[in-house]
């Protein structure tokens, strides 16, 4: 969401990366990766769209990144619990 006003949505791709030790019990989509396999997924895109705006993009990301701490970990866990509750209430 941070980059929506900088890049067109078709140039944004979600990637979920788990540790190399993770085991998937079901087949995952190609954008869900383990360990360093995310590099191959990223390299599969061959159209460069960020170079002209590299500084703006980096600034946006750095501005939005949360401080690494137990507090932000707890906030993130709470956010995920809330999203799950919302999803379960819709189902």
C-alpha positions, 0 to 999 in steps of 0.5 A: 500500500505504501507504493500505490501512488508511486507505481502502477498496481500492475508493477507491484507483486506480493511475495511471502517468504518463510524460513528455509526450515519451513515445511509446507503441507499443501502446494503453495502459489509461486509467490510463497517461497522458502529460504532464498527461493524468493530470489528466483521468483523476483528474477522471473520479472524482467521489466524494470519499473523502479529505476527512475523512482528508486530514491522515492521508493526507498524513502517511502519504504524507510518512512513506513518501516516499523522499529524492530522490537517486542512492542511492534511484534506484539502489535503485529500479532494483535493485528493478525488476530484481528484480521482473522476474527474479521475474516471468521465473522464474514464466513 
